[in-house]
Every structure is written in C-alpha cells, then in structure tokens.
C-alpha cells in the first residue's frame, strides 16, 4: 500500500499466512508474512532463513513464525541471527503456541524476538 499523503509504502494491513507442514526455507515472497506450523502436523520442523547471497531480502524485512504443535527450529544459513533477549546467535527453538518475528537489520544480520522462543 502507498500512503498518498507522504508517497511511501506503509506495509500490509494484515500479515498473510504461509502454512508449512514440512521443513521449509523461506523465499523472497515470505517478506511481511507469517510462517505457520499448524496443529495438524505434530512433527518437529525446521524453518530456515536463507543467506543474503541466495535470497536478498531488503533491510527492514520482517518474517514472523507461529508454532501450534511440537517444536519449530528457526535456523539461518551463513548469515547471523541474533536473539534479542541475550544477543546470542544461531538457531532458536519455538515452543507450542510460540510466536517470533525476525527483522533484517543489515545485509547479513537478523534480530529475532517473541514469546516461547529459546
């Protein structure tokens, strides 16, 4: 959407869903969406944020992860994923009913925070 008064993008009025019941690597089309692990898939899954060298998301891109059953590992390939709570890096685990949002801060760094994430 474009705000006619200021002539700039203002983002989504909702957060579109991408439901995944398999191990999944995010794609460019996932920017601004939430990756949803449904309760009908009682399997641990890994959702991966790809390296900037393979998918060049714009700085400021947000991807939200929602887990409704079992666990979801949020992984990153060669770039760096920082956890907002401690500054630790690497993969994170998202518990049942957990929600976490990752925001791209620089070309190769992301920051993730949320509820139910360790």
N, C-alpha and C positions, 0 to 999 in steps of 0.2 A: 504494500500500500504506500502511496505517496501523499504526504501532507501538503496540500496545495498552498497553505499559508507560508510554509518555510521551504518548500521544494525539496524535501528529503524523504528517504524511506523511513517509515515508522514501524515496520515489522508486521508480524501476524496479529490478528485479533483473536487467534486461538493457537494451540500447539498441536499440529497434525500428528497423527499416530502412525508408526511403523511397527506392527506386531511381528515378533520373531520367536519362533519355536525351534531354532537351530543356532549353532554357533554362527555369529554374524559379524562381518566387518563393515563398518559404516561407509556410506558413499556420499558424494557431494550433495545429492538430493536430500540427505538427512539433516542438513543445517536448519536449525529452527524447529526441528521435530522432536518427538519423544519416541525412544525405542522401548517397546512394551513387551515384557515377558509375561504371557498370560497364565492364569491359574490352571488352564487345561494342559499345560506342558510341565509336568512335575519332574523335570530334569535340570540339573545344574547346567548353566550355559555361560559362554564367554562372548561378550560383545567387545569388539576391538575398534579403537580409534586409529585409523591408518596414519602412516608417516606423511608429513607435508610433501615429501618427494613423490608420493603416489596420488594423494588427494590434497590439493592445495586449498583448504578452506580459508576464507578471509579471516583476518584478525577480528575478534569480536563474535565469531560464530559460537552459538550455543547448541549443545545437544543434551537432552535430558534422558535419563534412563529410569524406568519404572519396573520393579520386580514384584510379581504377585505370588510366586511359589518357589520353593527350593532356594537356590542362590544364583546370583549372576556375578561373574567376574568381569570387571571393566578393565580392559587391558589397553596398552598403547604399544605401537611397534617401536620405531627407533627414536621418536620424539620423547619429550618429558612430560609426564602427568604429575602435577603437584597436588597433594591433598591439603585443602585449606585449613584443616584442624591442626596439623603438625608441621606442614612443609615437607613431609616425607614424599618420596617419589615411587613410582612403579604402579603395578596393578592394584585395584581395590576390589573388595567384596561388598556386594549389595544384598542385604538381607530381605526376607519376605516383607512385603509392604514398604520397601525402601524406595526412595526417590533421590536421585542425584543429578546435578547439572554440571557439565563440563563446559568451560568457556576458553576459547583460544586467545591467549594473551600476546604471543609473538608467533613468528612463523613456525617455531618448533616447540612451543610450550603451551600447556593447558593447565587450568586450575579446576579442581572438582570439589564440590561440597554438596551436602544433603543430609538426609535422615536415614539411618540404617546402613550407613557406609562405614567400613573399617579398612 
